[in-house]
Amino acid sequence: MPTKKYTLNIEPVGDHLEVTIPEIGVTVATAGTTQREAEDAGMRAIIEHNMQKRRSRRRNTSQHQIKAS
């Protein structure tokens, strides 16, 4: 399976950081102020996005099987 690359744009906003991932159209605010915390928040957002995509594919596949029966 090919590796997908994501861009993390990290910007300071007030007393926290915001991470934007343009490939999935998500922006998350971090509670912390370190780059590591921002990277972790971005990684969690990407993982959650991929899990939701996988769940919706499974749902669509199972609905297809039910209609075919």
HUSUL-V974066 format. One line per field, one symbol per residue. ss: DSSP state (~ for helix, > for strand, _ for the rest). psi: psi as a letter, one per 30 degrees, with the letter a starting at -180 (. if undefined). burial: b if it has 16 or more other ideal C-beta (glycine too) atoms within 10 Angstrom, else e. A space follows every 10 residues. Layout:
BEGIN
ss = ???
psi = ???
burial = ???
END
This chain:
BEGIN
ss = ________>> >>>__>>>>> >____>>>>_ ____~~~~~~ ~~~~~~~~~~ ~~~~~~~~~~ ~~~~~~~~_
psi = klkkkkkjjk kkjbgakkkk jefghkkkkl fagleeeeee eeeeeeeeee eeeeeeeeee eeeeeeef.
burial = eeeeeeebee eeeeeebbbb beeeeeebeb eeeeeebbee bbeebbeebe eeeeeeeeee eeeeeeeee
END
